[in-house]
């Protein structure tokens, strides 16, 4: 019996020198995965981990707020108990802000952003499973080794669960610290780790595995066992995807484009023919030229 039960998943932002374009693109990617299915996605990041001393921290948080409110379309929530969940987070976190994508014209689409939380806060030990982001600035230097040591310890010992982890690291920092980043990937106690990508892309791949990491039947949060693994590897501990920092990101910036993508991916999943692949790829190329439609 395989069980998969979610958790409070981190997005670790490794300090580096990002361009304005980098910041905007990554903020849109993070906002998009946070809104997917109204936030009711087991592998979506919830807690954003930064360095208090990263000089671009405030710029990124401002960009994230703008991405949530203006640059990605609103997604309505439908999961039972969402109102109560958000109310509880707002009551327990004094820095929480209620953001209204598309000026709040869609019901149940408010997004809660909670910057500058502490390690023992309510938002650390509870899963939202809705449109809630929190951000914790660790009091650590921006040196990659120092930051990843503290971030890994926080994730493994403070955050709820062991399901999915997202890491954002720019190409220059990755090139200079590749061995250290891979060490962090090994040490992070998560069943799916996405570097410069979104964790849901792991469970969307039938050949990779998805599930909790190192949990037991007697005491589990994110689950026991994993699913996927179409090639039937034995004793898989975790699955990892690594993408380029500048790669085209996952974006909810055009409703029609997302609709086309999901529809064509569904047809291709059912029948992996060249015709369905051509329709999927061709429509993506056309839609990539489209701007906002909201």
Helices and strands as residue ranges (DSSP letters): E 9-13, H 20-35, G 36-39, E 45-51, H 57-66, I 67-71, H 82-92, E 96-99, G 101-104, E 111-114, H 122-125, E 132-138, H 144-157, E 164-168, H 171-176, H 178-187, E 192-195, H 200-203, E 209-210, E 227-228, E 239-242, H 255-270, H 274-287
